[in-house]
Amino acid sequence: MRFVIVLTNEIVLDHAHGENLVSGLEKFTNSPVFRIRLKYYFKDVGTSPLALDDELSINRLKEFIKDLGDFASNNDMVVRTTKDFDDYLEKEENHINERRRVGMDIKAHHENIEIGMGEFKEILDTNMSPRPLTEMQLWDAYYMAVMKKVCNFSVPGSGKTATTLGMYSFLKTLGKVDRLLMIGPINSFGSWLDEFESCFGDPPRYFNIQEDKGMGAQGVELKLKFDSKATELFLFNYESLDKYAQIVKKYVVDDRTMVVLDEVHRIKSTSGVRAAETMDVVKEARYLVSLTGTPIPNNYTDIYNMFNMTLGLNYKDLMGFEKNELKNPSPDVKARINESIQPFFCRTTKEALGVPPADPEILYPITASDEECRLFSELRTFLRNNQLTFFIRALQMESDPRMIYKALDDNIINFLDLDESGPIDREGLGGQYHDVGMSSKMRKCLEIVNGLVKENKNVIVWCIFKDSIRTISEKLRDMGISSEVVYGDIPVSDRHQILNKFKSGQCQVLVANPHTLAESVSLHSVCHDAVYYEYTHNLVHFLQSKDRIHRLGLPQGQYTRFHVLYLDYGERISPSSLDLKILDRLHAKEDIMYAAIERGELEIMPSEEEDLRLILGEYFKSYR
């Protein structure tokens, strides 16, 4: 506890003792400076002596001392610190500097740490003999175990789950933890169970909230109360904490629980209710790792969200940046931000892990029909005042023109943050209804998939719209090709079964959208060809869709191919291909991300407004 003792002519800062000598307290607390600037540093201004807020960081404490000095000099007083207070301040600052040093030393692969890499590797090679970690994974796991609370921003497909299990295995061997709580998206549950068995040879005794939520809150509480000590892996999704946060906090999380926040970018803001619930649940954990392979940040406030979630009360001491400082930082501040966060995250690429490179994208130009050209031009005129809606409707038209005469479904509206968009009137475009029939793009997609299947290859087809997913699957079945679909309306309980059918060879083609099948799904053992029928400028989903089949674990020499379709309007429309404009934008953002990784920094990705301006700008020159 830190105290402020106010005497007649001096103000004393003390640690732990807080002698009750407060002869000048009333003058102090009634002063305008106290009410305006100083009272916010205190836990309770009605106590005697005054106790500073327990959550006050070292940086904030230094600010307080400065503000207190200003008050004292203006009131003919002096500020004095006790030896206990000085010792406390020095100890905390040394601890902060040591954590920073250790983090940077491990990232530089120095072995001047208390627990050497040799001992660490020996333990993990024994514990994880069914599937040992690569050297880079070992270093990341070692870094996370020693640092205790950190982020892992390694790219999708780089084996973050196995690396994190390596950290857990080491800590368990040392007797520091005996169970693992994973909070993440429902899609990741199967991957955690599969990875656990692959890494250790035996399945864990686990609790899955999706399997047990039917028993209700009381039933879940009873099960955790009596079974939690014998359970090794707990699986909760972020949304489930709305109902079960206090139960998890009471029966699962203690100082012997390692916590993983998987796909932590799902928690959009630390000021939201879900973030507060998650932080409350995990704050007692001694070991916590936040995982995300999503390109970050859209702006530097993302750093505050993720590191505050990970470091908790230590964030302000270790990072030192408030939200308002991160909104529009100058180049100098950006440099200081990147320097500040370096000790507290690791980031490994697939190249560094030795994943064989994917083949260059195979592009398939498709010549648009005259009717498709006319419909594109009429859509552009009709929706010239709502370019985002035009963007979506043009993509629909290229895939299946019938979709533009339907209302956009909620998944697309939410996915692209659109205002609700009703159907286009059947007679609204050029005063006529366009019946294009099967689109040129659909015809080519079916041809490509059929050719791959004839070569006895499994194929995943990526779409955006659920109508396209269903249509492609139906037409493939009409052609005698077995196929399954995954999109938002498919129950979560069914998705795992569908993926297992695909992995076991019971169906040859999987048709899905990346925002449903984006995270923690591995198909690289059975599928090496992906067909991109529809795609947007969303780099996260583009990269994650690729990483479903291009991941750590591929043998050297194994090809991975991405077959990308694009519609070409030729000289009739300028620019001649909306799809190519989207691809150019995706590739430009990929370059930004990988250049930042090479520099060891976190990238700032362009805004959606900038993306759409660069993709659509030339199409609307005549309307400016």
N, C-alpha and C positions, 0 to 999 in steps of 0.2 A: 504494500500500500504506500502511496506517495502523498505527503501532507504539505500543506502550506500553513505556517504558523505566523500570525500577524501580531507583532509587538508595537510598542508606541513609535519607535524610530527605525525599526527594521522588519523585513519580511524574511522568514527562514524557510528554506526548502529542505524537508527531511524525508527519509525513507524508513518505513517500518515502525518508527517510534511515535511520532506525532504527539509530543508533550502538550498538555492542555494549557498553553500560555497564549492568550488571545486578547490582550488588552486593547489592541487597535482594530479588532475585527469589524465592529459596526461601521467605523469610518471607511474601512476598506470596501465592504459589501454594498454600502450605500452610495459609493462614488459613481458618477456617470460612466467612467472608463470601465469599471467592473461590469455594470449592467449591459454595456454595449459590446465589450470585447472579451472580458475575462471570464464571465460566469459559465460560458460554454465549455470550459476546460474542466469543470468540477462535476463530481458525482452528485453531490447534494449540498447546496449552498446553505442549508439550514443546520448543518452539523458543526461541531466544534471539537477539535480543530477542523479546518476545511480539508476534505479528501479529494484528490484529483481523480478524474475518471479512470477506471481500471483499463479501459480500452484505448487510452491515449498513447499514440505511438511515440517513438523517440523523436522523430522529426517534429511532431506536433508539440512535444514537450519542450523542444528547443525554441519553437515559436512562442510558446507560453512564457518561457524565461525571458525572452526578448521583450514581449509585451509587458511583463511584470516589471522589468527594468525601467521601461518608459514611465510606467505609473509611479514607481518609487522615486525616480529623479524629479518628477513634477510635484512630489509631495514631501521633499526633503527627507527621504527615507533611503535605505540601502537594502539590497538583496544579498542574502548570505545563504550558502549551501552547507549542510553538514557533511562530515566525512562519509557517513553511510550513503547519503544521496550521491556524492561524487563517485564513490565506489560502484554504486548501482548503475549510474550512467555510463561509466567506463566499461563495466562488464557487458552491458547490453550492446554498446557500440562495437566492442571486440567480437561479440557473438555474431553480429550482423556481418562484419568484415570477414570473419572466418568462414561463414556460410558462403559468401560470395567467392572467396578464394578456393574453397574446396570444389564448388561447382565448376569453376573455370579450369582447375587442375585436372579434374576427371574428364572434362570435355576435350582437354588437350592430351588425354591418355597418359597423364603422369600417375605414378603409383605411390606417391608420398602421402597416402591416406592410411588411416588406422587399420582398416581391413584391406589387405592387398588384393589385386585382381587375381593373383595366382590361387589364393584360397577360395575366392569367389567362384572362379571357373571350375575348380576341382569339385566343389559342392554341386554346382549345377550340372556338370557332366555326369555325375552320379545320379542325381535326382531326375534328370530329364533325358535319360539315355534313349528312350524310344524316338525322340526327335530333338537332338541337341540344338542349341541356339548357334547362330553364326557369330563370328567375332564381333561384328558391329552390334548385333543384338545383345551380346554379352556386355559390351561397354555401356549400352543404354540401360540395361537392367541394373548393372553395377552402379551407374550414376543415380538412378532412381532410388535404389535401396539406401545408398549413403545419404542422399539429400533429404529423404523422407517425404517431403511434400514438393512436387514439381509437376510440370506439364511435359507431355510427349506429343510433339507436333509432326512426327514422321508422316510421310506421304501415305495415302491409302495403298494397301497391298504390300506394305513393308514389314508386316508381322508385329504390329504393336501389341496384339493380344498375347501372343506367345512371349514377347519380351516382358510384359507385365507379369505374366505367370512365373517367369524366371525370377523376378524381384520377390514375388510372394514365396516361392520355394526356398529361396535363400533365407529370408526373414523367418520362415517357419522352422527351418533347420536350426537356426540360432536361438529358437525359443522366444522370439519377439512377437510373433503373431500366430494365430491358429485358425483363422477363418478370413474369408474374402467376401466383401460386399461389393457387387457390381450394380451401379445405377446407370442405365442407358436406354436406348431405344429397344422396343420389343424385338425388332429384327435381329438384334445382336445376341439374343439369348442362346439361340441354337449354336452360334459360332463359339460362344464362351464354353458351352458344354462340350462341343466337339474338340476345341483346342485343348481343353483340360485333359481329356482322355488321350489325345494324340501326344501331348507333351509328357504325361506321367504314366501312361499305359493303362490306367484304370479310371472309370468314371467317378466323379465326386459324389458324395452325399450332398444333395443340393435342395434348395427351396426356390421355387419359381412362382412368383406372385400371379402370373397369368394362369397357371394350373390350379392354384389354390384360392383365387379370389372369390370363387363361387360360394365358399363357406362363410363369407361375410367377415366384417371387421372383428367380431368376437371370436369366430373360429380361427382366423389368422393369428390373432393375439395368443390364443391358447396353444396353437401349434408352435409358434415361435417361443413361447414361454417354456414349453416342456422339451422341444426338440432342438433349439438353437445351439446348445452346447455341443451337440453331436453332428451338427451340420457344418460343412466346410465352405460351400459356395452359396451365396444368397443373390438372387436375381430380381431386381426391381426396376421398373421403368419410371421415368421422371413423373409422368402423370399419376402413377399410383401413390406417390407421396402426398398428393392432395388428401388422401384418405388414411394412409398408413404411416405418416411421418413419425408420429409420437410412438407408435408401436415399434417401428424399426429402431428408433433412438433408444428405447427402453430395453429391448431384448437382443439387439444385434450389434450395435456399435459401442465398443469400449476401447480401452487402450491396447487391446490385443486383436483388434479388427483392422485389416488393411482395406481401404476404400478406393474404388476405381469409379471415376465419373467418365463414362465412355461417351464419345461424341458430345463433349461438353458444350459445343457451340449451340446445341439444342436449347440451352438456357440462354435466352436472348438478352436478358437484363438482370443485373443483380438487385435492382430495385423492385422487381416483380415478386408476386406471392410465391411462385414456384421456386425461385432462387432463394428466397428467405427460408422456405421449408427445407430445401436441400442443404443449405449452409447450417441450419440448426441441427439437422440430423448428423452431419459429418464432423462437426467442430471438435468432438472429443477424440477423433481418430488421430493417432500418432503418425500414421503412414497414409498418404493420399496422393493419387496420381490422376491427373486429368488428361484425357486422350482426345485428340481430334486430328484428322488428316485434311480437314477443310482448309482451302487457301484462306489465309487471314492476314491482316484484318481488312474489312471494308473501310473502317477508319480505326484510329488508335484507341477509341473507347472500347473496342472489342478486347483489348489487352486488359483493361480494368476489369471487365466482366469475368474473363477467364482466370486471371491471376488472383483476383479477389476471392473468387470461388475456391481456388486451390489453397492459397496461403492463409486465408481467413484473417485473423487479427494481426498476423505478421506482415500482411500486404504493405501497409503504410511504412513500416520500418524497412522492409526489404526493397520495395519498389519506389515509394515516395512520390508518385504522381497521382494527383486528384483527377476526377473525371473532367472537370472544366479545362485542365491543362492538356488533355489528350484530344480535344475536339478538332482543332485546326492548328496543330503544332508547326512552328517554323522549322526549316531544315536543321538548325542547330538543336532545337528541342527534340526533333526526331532522332538525331544522332545520340543524344543523351538517353532517350527512351530505349533505343536498341542496346546501348551499352548497359543500361540498368537491368534489362530482362535477361541478358545473356546467361548468367549463372543458373537460371531457374527454368530452363526448357532445353530439351534435346530434340534434334530433328535429323532423321536419317532418310536418305533417298533409296529407291529401289536399285539404282545403279551402284550405290555404295555397298549394297547387300549382295550384289552379283546376280540379280535377276536378269535373265537374258533379255535384250532389248526387243520390243515389239517391232514388227515390220512397219515400214512407212504406210500411212493410210492409203487404201486403194480407193480411188475416186471413180464414181460411175456417173458420167454426164447423161442426162435424160432430156431429150428434146421435147419441149412443151408443145402440145397441139394448138391449133389456131383458137379453139374454143377456150382452152386454158389461158392463153394470152389475153383474150378479150375479157375473161372473167377477172383476171388479175388487175387489168387496167380499170375496170369498172369498180372493183373493190377499193382501189386506191382513191378514186374520185369520191365514191360514196362515203368513205371513212377518213377523209383528209383532215378532219378536225379531231380525230381520235386515233393517233398513230399507233398506240400500243394495241388497241383493239384490231386495227388493220393488220398489225404484225401477226397476231394470233389467227385471225381469220384467213390471212394469206397462207399461213402454214397449213391450216385445215383444208383450204381449197386445193393446195398442191397434193394433199394426201387422199382426200375424198370430198369432192365439192358438196356432197349432200350435208356435210357437217355444218356448213355456214348457215344453213336454214334451221338450225337447232340452237337453243340457248346454250351458252357455255356452262359446263358443269362446275360445281363448287370446288372440285379439286384444282381445276385450272385457274379459277378466279383467285383462290387462296395462294396457289403456287406462284402466280405472277403478280399478286397484289393488285388485281384489276377491280374496277368498279363492276358491279353486276352488269352483264351484257346479255340482252335478250336475243332471240333469233332475228336474222335478217329477213325481211319480208320477201316472200317467194317472187313477187313481181317488182321488188325494189331496185334491183340492179339493171340499169339500162331499160327499165320498163318491161323486163322479160325474165322468165325463169330459165335458168341454164341447167340442162340435163347433160352432163359431160360423160356420164357412165363411169366405168372403171378408169381411174386416173393413170396417166403415163407412169407415174412414180410407183403406184401399187403394182402395175403390171411388171415393172422391172424388178421390184423387190421379190415378188413371187418367183420370178425366173432365177434370181441369184440364189435364193434359199433352196429352191429345187435342185439347182446344180450342186450346191454344197452337200445336200442330203444324199444325192446320188453318189457322191464320193465317200459316203459313209461317215460324214462329219456331223457332230452336234453343233447347233447354231442357236445363238441368242439374238433376238431382233428387238432393238430399242425403239420405242415410240414415245410420244408425249400424250396423245389423246386415247382415252379408253375405247372410243368407237373404233379407232384404227387397230388397237390391240385385238378387239373381238373380231373385227372383219378379217384381218390377216390370219388369225387362228382358224376361223371358219373356212376360209378359202384353202388353207393348207390341208385341212382335214378332207375337204372335197377332192383334193389332189392325191389323197391317200397318205399324207404325211402326218404322223402323230405330233400333236403340239399341245402345250399347256400355257395358261396365261397367269400373270401376276400384276395386279394393279390395286388401287386403294380400296375398291369395294370387295375384294377377296378377303374373307376373314383371316385374321392372323393365324388361327389354328390350322387353316388349310394351306397356308403358304409353305410351311415347313414340309408338308407331305408332297406338295407339288415340286419343290426343289429336290427332294429325295427321289422322286420319280425321274426327274431329269438327270440327276447324278447317277442313277442306277441303270439308265438306258431304256427306261420304259417309255420315254417320249424323246423325239429327236430335236424338237424345236421348242424353245421357251420364248414367249413374247411378253415383254414387260415394259414398264416405264421406270426411269432411273430414280425418280423421287419416291417411289415405293420400295425399290430394290437397291437403294443407294449405299447402304452401310452394312459392313460386317457379314457379307455373303461371299463365299468362295466357290467359284465354279471352274477354277483353272485346271482341276484334275481331269475334267471330262470335256471341256469346251475350249476351243482355240480360235473360233470365228465369231465375230459380232457384226451384225448388219445394222447400220444406223439409218433407219427409215425417217424418223423425225428427230429434231434436236433444236435447242434454243441457245441463247448466248450465256446460259448458266454454266460457268466453268466448273463449279463444284460437282454438279450432276454429270457433266461430260467426263470429268476425270474419274469419278467414282464408278461410272458405268464401265469405263475401260478397265478399271481395276478389279472388276468381278472376275475377269479371265486373265489378267496380267498381274501376277502376285508372286510374293516370295514362295518358293516351293516348286516353281517350274524348273525342270531339268535343263541343263545347257543344251542348246541346239533345238529346243522346242520353239516352233514359230507361234506368234500371236498376231492375228490379222483383224483389222478393222475395215469393214467394207462400208463406205460412206456414199450415200446416194445424194445427188443434187439435181434439181430441175433447172434447165437452161432455156430462157426465152429468146435467146439469140438477139438479133438486131431489133426485134419488135418491142423490147422493153429495155430500158437502161436505168441502172446496171442490169446485166442480162440474167443474173441469178441471185435471188434472195438467200438461198442456201449457202452459196459461196461467200456472201458478205458475212453471214453468221459464222462460218468456219474461219474466215480470216480474223474475226474478232476473238474467237475462242483461242486460236493459235497465238495471237498477240498477248492475250492475258496469260497463257501458259508461259510465254517467254518472260513476262514480268515476274511470275512466281518463281521460276527456276533461276533467274538472275538474282533475285533476292536471297534464295537459298544458298547460292554460290558465295554471296557476300556475308552470309551468316546473319541475315536480318529478317524481320517479318515484313512482308510486302504490304503495300497499300493498293488494293485492287480498285479499278475504276468503278464508278457508280453505275447503276442501271440506266440512269438518264443519259450518261455519256455513251454507254453501249448502244442504246437505241438511236441516239443522234448519229453515231458513226455508221450504224447498219442501215438506217432508213433515210438519212439526210438527203441523199441524191435522188431518192424517189419522190421527194416532195418539194423540189426546187421551184417548180412552177406555181406552187401555192403560197409562197412566202410573200 
